[in-house]
């Protein structure tokens, strides 16, 4: 299956804040620009899954204005960003070094901020990916409008299957910038 992964546009928050599961809006102008850039590239009738967070929903609405022919969208909370708990909307440089060290020591299972661990994120993303594959079939295509952590999870699942991560070194460093996309064969 070919999976288009579109990341929401830059959020309307000061730079350097942790905002995983926080339901914050994206910049409207940048959202419109992202939708306009990808709209001519997408195949007609492409099925769409959208994170339930506002910034992804905004991009979906902007894209629909250009491409009403896309398949009906399914809002899917499984492809929302990771929940960083107490660290949500905290400046990354204000998070104590010990919090990062604890996370890196048990990257997959540690609940950074107390809410969710990477393993839980990857499990829900893998479930959504399996469901998408079943819906579109082999050789099909789909679009997800989502977040950087979800895109990295898809990359991990594509590379390692449903195997749990052993260390943070397995976590992909690269993901599309806000408002950009990538296409993966998964």
N, C-alpha and C positions, 0 to 999 in steps of 0.2 A: 504494500500500500504506500502511496505517496502522501505524506502528511505535510501540509503547509502550516507553519507555526508563526503566527503574527503576534508580536509583542505590542502591548498598549503603548501609547505615546507617553512622554515625560509627564510626571505627576505635578500637581500644583502644591508643592511643598518645598521648603528650603533644601538645597543640596546637602547630601551627607546624612540624611535621616534614614533609619530603618523603618520601612513601611509595608512589610509583607502582606499580612491579611487586613491591614487597615483599609477601610473602604473610602479611599481618597480619590478625588476627581483628577482627570488628566487635563492638560492644557488643550483647550478647544481648537486653537489654530493648528497646533501640531497634530492633533487627532485628525483633523480634516485633511492635512497634507499627507499623513500616512495612508488614509483611506484612498485618496486620489492616486497615490503612487502605486499601490498594489492592485487597485481595481481592474486595470486592463490586463493584468497577468493571469487572473484566476479563471479556471475553466467554468463554463456555464453549468448551472445546476449543482455546483459543489456543495455537499453537506457541510454545515457549520456547527461547531460547538463553541460556546462562549463562557468564559469564567463569569461567575455571578457578581464579581466586584465591579463597581461603577466604571472604573477606568477602561475595562475591557468592554463593557456594555456600550460605552460612548463610542468606541471605535467600531463596534458592530453596527450601530445606528448610522454612523457616518459612511461606512462601507455600503450599507443597504441603499443609501441615497444614490450611489453610483451604480450599484449592481443589484437591482431588485430581482434579477433572475437567479441569484444564488439560492441554494436549497434552504428550506426552513431551518432556522437556528434553534439549537437546543441549548438552554442555559444549563451548565454543568458545574456544580460547586466542587467537584473533584479536581477541576483544573484551575482552581484559585491558587494564589501564592501561599507559601508556607506561613504559618502563624508563629511569629516570634515572641508571643506572649508579652511579658513585662518590658521587653526591649522595643516593642512597637512605638514608632515615632520618637525614638531616642536617637540622638546623634551617635553614629557608629563610633566616633572617637571618644564618646563618653561611656561606652560599655567597658567595664573593667577587663583588663587583660586576662584575669583568671577565668572569666566567663568564656572567653574564646578558647583558652587552654583546655577547659573542661570539655567544650564541644569538640575540639580537634582530637582529644584523647579517646572519644567514643562518638565519632562523627555521625554514624548512622542512627544510634539509639538515644543520644543525649537530647533532651528537650531544651534547646537554647531559648531562654526566656520562659521556660516552664510550660509551653503550650503544645508544641508539636515537634516531632523528630523527623529527620530526613527519611528514615525508613517508612514512616507513616505517609509522608508526602509521596514518596516513590510508589508505595502500594496503591494509593488512590489514583495516581496518574496511570500506573500500569493497568488498573481496572478499567479506566476510561479508554485507554488505548486499545485494550482487548475488545471492548464493546464497539469502538469505532471500526476496528478491523472487521469484526463480524458484520457490521451494518453495511460497509461499502464493498466488502469482498476483496479477493486477491486481485491486484492490478487496479483497484479503485483509488480514489483520491478524496481527501477531506481537508477542511480548514479548522484550525483551533485558533481562537483569539484569546490570548493568555498572558503569562508572566515569565520572567527569566528563570525562576526556580523550577517551574513546570517544564520549560523547554529543556533545561539541563537534565531534569528527570527523564524526559523522553529520550534524550541522547544516551543516558546511562542504560535505560531499558533496552534500547536498540543495540547497544554494544555488549551488555552483560546479561541480557534476559532478566528474569525475575530474581536473580541472585542478589542477596544483600551486599551492600558495600562493605568492604573490609576497612578502608581508610579514606580520609578526605582526599588523598591523591587520586582516587578514582572519579571524583566529582569533576565534571567538565568546567574549565575556566571560562570558556567562551560561550556567549549567547548573543542573540541579536540585541542591538541597542534599542532603546525605546522608539517605537514607531517603525521598526524594521522587522524583517522576517527571514526565515530560512525554510528550505524544503528538505525533508528527510525521507528516505525509503525505509520504512519500518515494518 
